[in-house]
Amino acid sequence: MMDEAWTRHWVAARDAARVARAEHLAEAARKGTPAPSLWGDLRALVRDLINPPTSRQPKPACGEPENCQSAA
């Protein structure tokens, strides 16, 4: 039963990835830019692992000393 659920989720994720890739290729063709490749995706992944992109969400400020670990 667990294998069936895992397989369904894996198939859904694979299908979603294929749709996203097709949309990405279509967008590249519309803009006239080179089509993305697996090598480019791997380079971007490694780049993000080495230098993670900055978080766009501000970290919550520590309001009360009792709830803040750094206030100890």
OpenMM code with the backbone's topology and positions (N, CA, C; nanometers):
from openmm import Vec3, app, unit

residues = "MET MET ASP GLU ALA TRP THR ARG HIS TRP VAL ALA ALA ARG ASP ALA ALA ARG VAL ALA ARG ALA GLU HIS LEU ALA GLU ALA ALA ARG LYS GLY THR PRO ALA PRO SER LEU TRP GLY ASP LEU ARG ALA LEU VAL ARG ASP LEU ILE ASN PRO PRO THR SER ARG GLN PRO LYS PRO ALA CYS GLY GLU PRO GLU ASN CYS GLN SER ALA ALA".split()
positions = [
    Vec3(0.0829, -0.1191, 0.0000),
    Vec3(0.0000, 0.0000, 0.0000),
    Vec3(0.0875, 0.1257, 0.0000),
    Vec3(0.1935, 0.1247, 0.0790),
    Vec3(0.2838, 0.2393, 0.0825),
    Vec3(0.3532, 0.2547, -0.0517),
    Vec3(0.3878, 0.1417, -0.1144),
    Vec3(0.4524, 0.1468, -0.2447),
    Vec3(0.3614, 0.2091, -0.3492),
    Vec3(0.2317, 0.1809, -0.3410),
    Vec3(0.1372, 0.2384, -0.4367),
    Vec3(0.1293, 0.3899, -0.4202),
    Vec3(0.1248, 0.4353, -0.2965),
    Vec3(0.1185, 0.5797, -0.2711),
    Vec3(0.2467, 0.6468, -0.3181),
    Vec3(0.3608, 0.5871, -0.2891),
    Vec3(0.4880, 0.6441, -0.3313),
    Vec3(0.4955, 0.6516, -0.4831),
    Vec3(0.4523, 0.5438, -0.5500),
    Vec3(0.4550, 0.5401, -0.6957),
    Vec3(0.3652, 0.6474, -0.7548),
    Vec3(0.2460, 0.6661, -0.6974),
    Vec3(0.1551, 0.7699, -0.7479),
    Vec3(0.2176, 0.9075, -0.7347),
    Vec3(0.2791, 0.9341, -0.6202),
    Vec3(0.3417, 1.0642, -0.5994),
    Vec3(0.4611, 1.0835, -0.6927),
    Vec3(0.5381, 0.9781, -0.7137),
    Vec3(0.6536, 0.9878, -0.8012),
    Vec3(0.6098, 1.0147, -0.9445),
    Vec3(0.5058, 0.9456, -0.9894),
    Vec3(0.4554, 0.9657, -1.1252),
    Vec3(0.4004, 1.1070, -1.1408),
    Vec3(0.3292, 1.1555, -1.0398),
    Vec3(0.2763, 1.2915, -1.0458),
    Vec3(0.3894, 1.3938, -1.0507),
    Vec3(0.4940, 1.3727, -0.9719),
    Vec3(0.6077, 1.4651, -0.9725),
    Vec3(0.6799, 1.4607, -1.1065),
    Vec3(0.6973, 1.3430, -1.1615),
    Vec3(0.7627, 1.3300, -1.2919),
    Vec3(0.6819, 1.3998, -1.4006),
    Vec3(0.5498, 1.3817, -1.3983),
    Vec3(0.4654, 1.4472, -1.4976),
    Vec3(0.4701, 1.5994, -1.4828),
    Vec3(0.4707, 1.6476, -1.3593),
    Vec3(0.4793, 1.7917, -1.3357),
    Vec3(0.6132, 1.8465, -1.3850),
    Vec3(0.7198, 1.7711, -1.3649),
    Vec3(0.8511, 1.8144, -1.4125),
    Vec3(0.8554, 1.8179, -1.5647),
    Vec3(0.7929, 1.7227, -1.6296),
    Vec3(0.7890, 1.7217, -1.7761),
    Vec3(0.7101, 1.8408, -1.8292),
    Vec3(0.5984, 1.8724, -1.7653),
    Vec3(0.5180, 1.9875, -1.8070),
    Vec3(0.5971, 2.1167, -1.7874),
    Vec3(0.6651, 2.1296, -1.6734),
    Vec3(0.7441, 2.2494, -1.6468),
    Vec3(0.8564, 2.2627, -1.7487),
    Vec3(0.9202, 2.1523, -1.7842),
    Vec3(1.0284, 2.1572, -1.8835),
    Vec3(0.9744, 2.1968, -2.0197),
    Vec3(0.8586, 2.1433, -2.0581),
    Vec3(0.7993, 2.1791, -2.1863),
    Vec3(0.7652, 2.3284, -2.1901),
    Vec3(0.7127, 2.3812, -2.0786),
    Vec3(0.6825, 2.5241, -2.0717),
    Vec3(0.8103, 2.6077, -2.0806),
    Vec3(0.9160, 2.5607, -2.0148),
    Vec3(1.0437, 2.6310, -2.0176),
    Vec3(1.1006, 2.6332, -2.1595),
    Vec3(1.0918, 2.5214, -2.2304),
    Vec3(1.1394, 2.5148, -2.3682),
    Vec3(1.0571, 2.6056, -2.4590),
    Vec3(0.9250, 2.6071, -2.4388),
    Vec3(0.8388, 2.6925, -2.5202),
    Vec3(0.8694, 2.8399, -2.4952),
    Vec3(0.8930, 2.8767, -2.3705),
    Vec3(0.9264, 3.0150, -2.3370),
    Vec3(1.0598, 3.0550, -2.3991),
    Vec3(1.1569, 2.9638, -2.3963),
    Vec3(1.2870, 2.9922, -2.4565),
    Vec3(1.2725, 3.0111, -2.6073),
    Vec3(1.1877, 2.9310, -2.6706),
    Vec3(1.1664, 2.9444, -2.8143),
    Vec3(1.0970, 3.0768, -2.8471),
    Vec3(1.0012, 3.1173, -2.7629),
    Vec3(0.9315, 3.2449, -2.7855),
    Vec3(1.0263, 3.3630, -2.7735),
    Vec3(1.1150, 3.3570, -2.6747),
    Vec3(1.2074, 3.4678, -2.6500),
    Vec3(1.3288, 3.4628, -2.7416),
    Vec3(1.3506, 3.3514, -2.8086),
    Vec3(1.4660, 3.3381, -2.8957),
    Vec3(1.5952, 3.3108, -2.8209),
    Vec3(1.5849, 3.2656, -2.6989),
    Vec3(1.7035, 3.2323, -2.6209),
    Vec3(1.7375, 3.0853, -2.6411),
    Vec3(1.8607, 3.0461, -2.6133),
    Vec3(1.8962, 2.9052, -2.6287),
    Vec3(1.8107, 2.8167, -2.5373),
    Vec3(1.7803, 2.6990, -2.5863),
    Vec3(1.7000, 2.6056, -2.5077),
    Vec3(1.7791, 2.5601, -2.3861),
    Vec3(1.7136, 2.5534, -2.2701),
    Vec3(1.7839, 2.5057, -2.1513),
    Vec3(1.8228, 2.3595, -2.1682),
    Vec3(1.9352, 2.3252, -2.1084),
    Vec3(1.9830, 2.1879, -2.1179),
    Vec3(2.0001, 2.1311, -1.9776),
    Vec3(2.0171, 2.0021, -1.9717),
    Vec3(2.0406, 1.9365, -1.8437),
    Vec3(2.1714, 1.9867, -1.7835),
    Vec3(2.2721, 2.0095, -1.8678),
    Vec3(2.3999, 2.0600, -1.8193),
    Vec3(2.3822, 2.1974, -1.7549),
    Vec3(2.3029, 2.2834, -1.8148),
    Vec3(2.2766, 2.4153, -1.7579),
    Vec3(2.2030, 2.4050, -1.6245),
    Vec3(2.1092, 2.3108, -1.6167),
    Vec3(2.0369, 2.2900, -1.4909),
    Vec3(2.1321, 2.2415, -1.3817),
    Vec3(2.2242, 2.1517, -1.4168),
    Vec3(2.3214, 2.1025, -1.3185),
    Vec3(2.4153, 2.2139, -1.2730),
    Vec3(2.4601, 2.2971, -1.3671),
    Vec3(2.5468, 2.4093, -1.3310),
    Vec3(2.4749, 2.5045, -1.2362),
    Vec3(2.3466, 2.5321, -1.2626),
    Vec3(2.2696, 2.6204, -1.1750),
    Vec3(2.2537, 2.5580, -1.0367),
    Vec3(2.2314, 2.4268, -1.0309),
    Vec3(2.2181, 2.3588, -0.9029),
    Vec3(2.3465, 2.3684, -0.8224),
    Vec3(2.4594, 2.3410, -0.8869),
    Vec3(2.5879, 2.3492, -0.8178),
    Vec3(2.6145, 2.4923, -0.7734),
    Vec3(2.5853, 2.5905, -0.8600),
    Vec3(2.6035, 2.7313, -0.8239),
    Vec3(2.5215, 2.7656, -0.6995),
    Vec3(2.3968, 2.7187, -0.6945),
    Vec3(2.3118, 2.7488, -0.5796),
    Vec3(2.3562, 2.6744, -0.4545),
    Vec3(2.4182, 2.5581, -0.4710),
    Vec3(2.4688, 2.4862, -0.3548),
    Vec3(2.5917, 2.5554, -0.2974),
    Vec3(2.6779, 2.6074, -0.3867),
    Vec3(2.7984, 2.6747, -0.3403),
    Vec3(2.7646, 2.8105, -0.2805),
    Vec3(2.6840, 2.8878, -0.3498),
    Vec3(2.6423, 3.0207, -0.3040),
    Vec3(2.4899, 3.0244, -0.3006),
    Vec3(2.4285, 2.9832, -0.1906),
    Vec3(2.2828, 2.9799, -0.1852),
    Vec3(2.2241, 3.1188, -0.2101),
    Vec3(2.1125, 3.1238, -0.2830),
    Vec3(2.0484, 3.2530, -0.3066),
    Vec3(1.9996, 3.3116, -0.1750),
    Vec3(2.0001, 3.4428, -0.1668),
    Vec3(1.9574, 3.5074, -0.0430),
    Vec3(1.8077, 3.4893, -0.0255),
    Vec3(1.7680, 3.4764, 0.0974),
    Vec3(1.6276, 3.4608, 0.1299),
    Vec3(1.5566, 3.5941, 0.1110),
    Vec3(1.4429, 3.5911, 0.0460),
    Vec3(1.3678, 3.7135, 0.0214),
    Vec3(1.2777, 3.7494, 0.1391),
    Vec3(1.2592, 3.6549, 0.2289),
    Vec3(1.1751, 3.6809, 0.3449),
    Vec3(1.2636, 3.7275, 0.4600),
    Vec3(1.2294, 3.8423, 0.5200),
    Vec3(1.3105, 3.8881, 0.6325),
    Vec3(1.2926, 3.7954, 0.7519),
    Vec3(1.4020, 3.7747, 0.8232),
    Vec3(1.3942, 3.6903, 0.9423),
    Vec3(1.3241, 3.7691, 1.0523),
    Vec3(1.2365, 3.7030, 1.1278),
    Vec3(1.1665, 3.7754, 1.2339),
    Vec3(1.2640, 3.8238, 1.3411),
    Vec3(1.2438, 3.9454, 1.3841),
    Vec3(1.3292, 4.0017, 1.4883),
    Vec3(1.2921, 3.9405, 1.6229),
    Vec3(1.3902, 3.9321, 1.7092),
    Vec3(1.3674, 3.8762, 1.8414),
    Vec3(1.3032, 3.9850, 1.9271),
    Vec3(1.1768, 3.9678, 1.9607),
    Vec3(1.1056, 4.0707, 2.0345),
    Vec3(1.1252, 4.0625, 2.1843),
    Vec3(1.1118, 3.9446, 2.2384),
    Vec3(1.1200, 3.9296, 2.3834),
    Vec3(1.2428, 3.8473, 2.4206),
    Vec3(1.3199, 3.8914, 2.5198),
    Vec3(1.4408, 3.8174, 2.5593),
    Vec3(1.4114, 3.6754, 2.6056),
    Vec3(1.2930, 3.6497, 2.6575),
    Vec3(1.2609, 3.5153, 2.7057),
    Vec3(1.2472, 3.4174, 2.5895),
    Vec3(1.2055, 3.4671, 2.4733),
    Vec3(1.1807, 3.3796, 2.3599),
    Vec3(1.2988, 3.3743, 2.2619),
    Vec3(1.4011, 3.4541, 2.2839),
    Vec3(1.5130, 3.4633, 2.1920),
    Vec3(1.6331, 3.3868, 2.2483),
    Vec3(1.6871, 3.2946, 2.1697),
    Vec3(1.8004, 3.2149, 2.2158),
    Vec3(1.9269, 3.2993, 2.2262),
    Vec3(1.9413, 3.3978, 2.1378),
    Vec3(2.0640, 3.4763, 2.1388),
    Vec3(2.0687, 3.5776, 2.2541),
    Vec3(1.9584, 3.5938, 2.3250),
    Vec3(1.9544, 3.6897, 2.4351),
    Vec3(2.0061, 3.6298, 2.5650),
    Vec3(2.0430, 3.5037, 2.5629),
    Vec3(2.0864, 3.4359, 2.6850),
    Vec3(2.2149, 3.4841, 2.7382),
] * unit.nanometer
topology = app.Topology()
chain = topology.addChain("A")
for resn in residues:
    res = topology.addResidue(resn, chain)
    for name in ("N", "CA", "C"):
        topology.addAtom(name, app.Element.getBySymbol(name[0]), res)
